[in-house]
Amino acid sequence: MESSVIDLETKVQFLSQAGSYPEPTTNVDIISTHMSCVFLTDDFVYKLKKPIQLSFLDFRSLDRRRHYCEESFRLNKRLAKDVCLGVVPLTLDTQGSLHIAGDGAAVEWLEKMRRLPDELMLNRAIKEAAVSTDDIRRFMAVLIGFYGSAKPVKITAQAYRQRFIVDIEANFQVLRDRIYGLPEEQLKRLSTALSGFVKDQAPLFDARVGAQRVVEAHGDLRPEHVCLLRQPVFIDCLEFDPELRVLDCVDELAFLAMECERAGAEFIGEVMFEAYTTSTEDTPPSALIAFYKAHRAVVRGKLSAWHILDYPAVEHPSWIQQAKTYLNLAEAYIREF
């Protein structure tokens, strides 16, 4: 039986059953994202990549899904060494039955991780007003060490600036589509402000490249990817496009700060940047940080709007409202330029 015959629904159905796992578990929780299905047992997490193609990735073939599972494992070991356990096959035996890491042919590949405590994830802690200054300083110590040990990426100042120009135009080309019904005047203000900042403040960007602050970073540093263990860990690095991981470390920190602000915890970003500047003696201009936040908010707005193409109509208003929230946040940031 060819792997292509085993469709996604069959794999998901198998992995949804507690008896399918090599470790005993009382329950299996399932989280479905745009690109993955995540299965949470009592103690472990198994992540399956969906066989999809988007403008920025192609997971259609089994070999490519294996490759990106292995890339994810390699990248996440950097910041979650004891959490990432490896890549395991979902196999099919001669009787047509599925097994995790069985003796048959591999029909899928799964990332395997230890399950982290839900209550220690930063997004949950923010909701419960349970984030302390010590928590922030502890996770910043890990990130500062990570950025400090990362090798600078070879990129010219012009190429670094040009990436923003191209990305800004691409983001607004999507957001202007009438299908989303987003305010045209607001989009025009944001587009003009962001593009103008890159062109008018070129020396700020050039200085970041010159100071070798552009590194291969995490790539998707959001509160739901930060775990406040005694030794904090960071999961779900962006694995499918290395260019999207090539960032000014301050850009990545601004992204996390922006997401915390959206969740109502502005103080987290303030403590983050205080810790960063104190430890590194790198003091990026506040206007540049505001630009990074605004740009990331627009990107998240675009991704939110895109969801209406893949989710039922009943969910569309909530995604469009989320996109508008990000755009409003971006507009607040451009006033700080």
C-alpha positions as CSV (number, residue, x, y, z in Angstrom):
1,M,0.0,0.0,0.0
2,E,1.5,3.3,-1.1
3,S,1.9,6.2,1.5
4,S,-0.3,8.4,-0.7
5,V,-3.3,6.1,0.0
6,I,-3.1,6.9,3.7
7,D,-4.8,10.2,3.7
8,L,-4.5,12.9,6.3
9,E,-7.9,12.1,7.9
10,T,-6.8,8.5,8.5
11,K,-3.5,9.6,10.1
12,V,-5.3,12.1,12.3
13,Q,-7.9,9.6,13.4
14,F,-5.2,7.1,14.4
15,L,-3.2,9.7,16.3
16,S,-6.3,10.9,18.1
17,Q,-6.6,7.6,19.9
18,A,-4.8,7.1,23.3
19,G,-4.0,3.5,22.5
20,S,-1.9,4.5,19.4
21,Y,1.0,5.8,21.5
22,P,4.0,3.8,22.8
23,E,3.6,5.6,26.2
24,P,0.5,5.2,28.3
25,T,-1.8,8.3,28.2
26,T,-5.2,9.0,29.6
27,N,-6.1,11.5,26.9
28,V,-5.0,13.0,23.6
29,D,-5.7,16.7,23.0
30,I,-5.5,17.9,19.4
31,I,-4.6,21.4,18.1
32,S,-5.0,22.0,14.4
33,T,-3.1,25.0,12.9
34,H,-2.8,26.2,9.3
35,M,0.3,24.0,8.7
36,S,0.2,21.2,11.4
37,C,-1.8,18.9,13.6
38,V,-0.4,18.7,17.1
39,F,-1.3,15.8,19.4
40,L,-0.7,16.2,23.1
41,T,-0.6,13.1,25.3
42,D,-0.2,13.3,29.1
43,D,3.6,13.6,28.8
44,F,4.5,14.1,25.2
45,V,3.7,16.1,22.0
46,Y,3.6,14.7,18.5
47,K,3.5,17.2,15.6
48,L,2.4,16.2,12.1
49,K,2.9,18.6,9.1
50,K,-0.1,18.8,6.8
51,P,0.6,17.9,3.1
52,I,-0.1,21.5,1.9
53,Q,1.4,24.0,-0.5
54,L,1.3,27.7,0.2
55,S,3.1,30.6,-1.4
56,F,5.9,30.3,1.1
57,L,6.2,26.6,1.7
58,D,5.6,23.2,0.1
59,F,4.9,20.2,2.4
60,R,3.2,18.1,-0.2
61,S,5.8,15.3,-0.5
62,L,6.6,12.9,2.3
63,D,10.4,13.5,1.8
64,R,9.9,17.3,2.2
65,R,7.8,16.8,5.4
66,R,10.6,14.6,6.8
67,H,13.2,17.2,5.9
68,Y,11.3,20.0,7.6
69,C,10.6,17.9,10.7
70,E,14.4,17.3,10.9
71,E,15.0,21.0,10.4
72,S,12.6,21.9,13.1
73,F,14.3,19.4,15.5
74,R,17.7,20.9,14.7
75,L,16.6,24.4,15.1
76,N,14.6,23.9,18.3
77,K,17.4,22.1,20.0
78,R,19.1,25.5,20.2
79,L,16.6,26.9,22.7
80,A,14.8,23.8,23.9
81,K,17.5,21.1,24.1
82,D,15.8,18.8,26.7
83,V,12.3,19.3,25.2
84,C,13.0,18.1,21.7
85,L,13.3,14.3,21.5
86,G,13.6,13.6,17.8
87,V,11.7,12.7,14.6
88,V,9.8,9.4,14.5
89,P,8.0,7.6,11.7
90,L,4.4,6.8,11.5
91,T,4.6,3.4,9.9
92,L,2.2,1.0,8.0
93,D,2.6,-2.8,8.6
94,T,1.8,-5.5,6.0
95,Q,-1.7,-5.9,7.5
96,G,-2.5,-2.2,6.7
97,S,-2.3,-1.0,10.4
98,L,-0.6,2.2,11.5
99,H,2.0,2.3,14.2
100,I,4.3,4.9,15.7
101,A,7.9,3.9,15.0
102,G,6.8,0.4,13.9
103,D,8.6,-2.0,11.6
104,G,6.7,-1.1,8.4
105,A,7.2,1.5,5.8
106,A,7.1,5.2,6.9
107,V,3.9,6.9,5.7
108,E,4.4,10.0,7.7
109,W,7.0,11.7,10.0
110,L,6.3,13.2,13.4
111,E,8.2,15.6,15.6
112,K,8.3,14.3,19.2
113,M,8.7,16.6,22.2
114,R,8.2,16.6,25.9
115,R,5.0,18.3,26.9
116,L,5.5,21.5,28.7
117,P,3.3,22.7,31.6
118,D,0.4,24.7,30.2
119,E,0.4,27.1,33.1
120,L,4.0,28.1,32.5
121,M,3.6,29.2,28.9
122,L,4.0,33.0,28.7
123,N,0.6,33.6,26.9
124,R,-1.2,31.7,29.7
125,A,0.8,33.5,32.4
126,I,-0.1,36.9,30.8
127,K,-3.8,36.0,30.9
128,E,-3.5,35.0,34.6
129,A,-1.4,38.1,35.5
130,A,1.3,35.7,36.7
131,V,4.4,37.1,35.0
132,S,7.0,38.5,37.3
133,T,9.9,40.8,36.5
134,D,12.2,37.9,37.5
135,D,10.5,35.7,34.9
136,I,11.2,38.2,32.2
137,R,14.8,38.6,33.3
138,R,15.3,34.9,33.4
139,F,14.1,34.3,29.8
140,M,16.0,37.4,28.6
141,A,19.2,35.9,30.0
142,V,18.7,32.9,27.8
143,L,17.8,34.9,24.7
144,I,20.8,37.3,25.2
145,G,23.1,34.4,25.4
146,F,21.6,32.8,22.3
147,Y,21.9,36.0,20.3
148,G,25.4,36.6,21.6
149,S,26.6,33.1,20.5
150,A,24.9,33.3,17.1
151,K,27.1,33.9,14.1
152,P,26.3,37.1,12.3
153,V,24.7,36.5,8.9
154,K,26.5,37.8,5.8
155,I,24.2,40.4,4.4
156,T,24.9,43.8,2.9
157,A,23.2,46.9,4.4
158,Q,21.5,47.6,1.1
159,A,20.1,44.0,0.9
160,Y,18.9,44.2,4.5
161,R,17.0,47.5,3.8
162,Q,15.7,46.1,0.5
163,R,14.1,43.1,2.2
164,F,11.9,45.5,4.2
165,I,10.9,47.5,1.1
166,V,9.9,44.3,-0.7
167,D,8.1,42.8,2.3
168,I,6.2,46.0,3.0
169,E,4.9,46.2,-0.5
170,A,3.9,42.5,-0.5
171,N,2.1,42.8,2.8
172,F,0.0,45.7,1.7
173,Q,-0.7,44.2,-1.7
174,V,-2.5,41.4,0.2
175,L,-4.2,43.7,2.7
176,R,-5.6,46.0,0.0
177,D,-7.7,43.1,-1.4
178,R,-11.3,44.1,-1.1
179,I,-12.2,40.6,0.1
180,Y,-10.9,41.6,3.6
181,G,-12.8,44.9,3.8
182,L,-9.9,46.7,5.6
183,P,-9.8,50.5,5.8
184,E,-8.1,51.8,2.7
185,E,-7.0,55.1,4.3
186,Q,-5.4,53.3,7.2
187,L,-3.6,50.9,4.9
188,K,-2.3,53.9,2.9
189,R,-1.0,55.7,6.0
190,L,0.7,52.6,7.3
191,S,2.3,51.7,4.0
192,T,3.6,55.3,3.4
193,A,5.0,55.5,7.0
194,L,6.8,52.2,6.9
195,S,8.3,52.5,3.5
196,G,9.2,56.1,4.2
197,F,11.0,55.2,7.4
198,V,13.2,52.6,5.7
199,K,14.2,55.1,3.0
200,D,14.6,58.1,5.2
201,Q,16.3,56.3,8.1
202,A,18.7,54.1,6.1
203,P,21.6,54.8,8.5
204,L,19.7,53.1,11.4
205,F,19.3,49.9,9.4
206,D,22.9,50.1,8.1
207,A,24.2,50.5,11.6
208,R,22.5,47.2,12.7
209,V,24.2,45.3,9.9
210,G,27.5,47.0,10.6
211,A,27.3,46.1,14.3
212,Q,26.7,42.5,13.3
213,R,23.3,42.3,15.0
214,V,21.6,40.5,12.2
215,V,21.7,36.7,13.0
216,E,19.9,33.5,12.4
217,A,17.3,33.9,15.1
218,H,14.2,32.0,16.4
219,G,11.9,33.5,13.7
220,D,8.5,33.2,15.4
221,L,9.1,34.4,19.0
222,R,5.5,34.7,20.3
223,P,4.3,34.4,23.9
224,E,2.8,30.9,23.2
225,H,6.3,29.7,22.3
226,V,7.9,30.8,25.6
227,C,7.9,28.5,28.6
228,L,8.8,30.0,32.0
229,L,10.5,27.0,33.5
230,R,13.4,27.6,36.0
231,Q,15.5,27.4,32.9
232,P,13.2,29.0,30.3
233,V,12.8,27.3,26.9
234,F,11.6,28.5,23.5
235,I,9.8,26.3,21.1
236,D,8.4,26.3,17.5
237,C,11.2,28.0,15.7
238,L,10.4,28.9,12.1
239,E,11.9,26.1,10.1
240,F,10.5,26.3,6.5
241,D,12.4,29.4,5.3
242,P,15.8,30.4,6.6
243,E,15.5,33.9,5.3
244,L,12.6,34.5,7.7
245,R,14.9,33.6,10.6
246,V,17.6,36.1,9.5
247,L,16.7,39.0,11.8
248,D,18.2,41.8,13.8
249,C,17.9,40.4,17.3
250,V,16.2,43.6,18.4
251,D,13.6,43.1,15.6
252,E,12.8,39.7,17.1
253,L,12.6,41.1,20.6
254,A,10.3,43.9,19.3
255,F,8.0,41.2,17.8
256,L,7.7,39.5,21.2
257,A,7.2,42.8,22.9
258,M,4.5,43.7,20.4
259,E,2.6,40.5,21.0
260,C,2.8,41.0,24.8
261,E,1.4,44.5,24.4
262,R,-1.5,43.2,22.3
263,A,-2.2,40.8,25.1
264,G,-2.3,43.7,27.6
265,A,1.2,43.3,29.1
266,E,3.2,46.3,27.9
267,F,5.5,46.1,30.9
268,I,7.0,42.8,29.6
269,G,8.6,44.6,26.6
270,E,9.9,47.4,28.8
271,V,11.6,44.9,31.1
272,M,12.9,43.0,28.1
273,F,14.6,46.0,26.5
274,E,16.0,47.2,29.9
275,A,17.6,43.8,30.4
276,Y,18.9,43.7,26.8
277,T,20.5,47.1,26.8
278,T,22.0,46.6,30.2
279,S,23.6,43.2,29.3
280,T,24.7,44.0,25.8
281,E,25.4,47.7,25.9
282,D,23.5,47.8,22.6
283,T,21.0,50.7,22.7
284,P,18.9,50.7,19.5
285,P,17.0,53.9,18.8
286,S,13.4,53.9,20.1
287,A,12.2,54.9,16.6
288,L,13.8,51.8,15.1
289,I,12.1,49.6,17.8
290,A,8.8,51.2,17.0
291,F,9.3,50.5,13.3
292,Y,10.1,46.9,14.0
293,K,6.9,46.6,16.1
294,A,4.8,48.3,13.5
295,H,6.2,46.1,10.7
296,R,5.6,42.9,12.7
297,A,2.1,44.0,13.6
298,V,1.3,44.5,9.9
299,V,2.7,41.0,9.1
300,R,0.5,39.5,11.8
301,G,-2.5,41.5,10.5
302,K,-1.9,40.0,7.0
303,L,-1.7,36.5,8.4
304,S,-4.9,37.0,10.4
305,A,-6.7,38.2,7.3
306,W,-5.4,35.3,5.2
307,H,-7.2,32.9,7.5
308,I,-10.6,33.7,6.0
309,L,-9.4,31.8,2.9
310,D,-9.1,28.6,4.9
311,Y,-11.6,28.7,7.6
312,P,-15.5,28.5,7.6
313,A,-17.4,31.7,7.0
314,V,-18.7,31.7,10.6
315,E,-15.1,32.4,11.7
316,H,-14.3,35.1,9.3
317,P,-15.5,38.1,11.4
318,S,-13.2,37.1,14.3
319,W,-10.2,36.8,11.9
320,I,-10.9,40.2,10.3
321,Q,-11.3,41.8,13.7
322,Q,-7.9,40.4,14.7
323,A,-6.4,41.8,11.6
324,K,-7.9,45.2,12.4
325,T,-6.5,45.0,16.0
326,Y,-3.0,44.4,14.6
327,L,-3.3,47.3,12.2
328,N,-4.5,49.6,14.9
329,L,-1.5,48.6,17.0
330,A,0.8,49.3,14.0
331,E,-0.8,52.7,13.6
332,A,0.0,53.5,17.3
333,Y,3.6,52.6,16.7
334,I,4.1,54.7,13.6
335,R,3.3,57.8,15.7
336,E,6.5,57.1,17.6
337,F,8.7,57.3,14.5
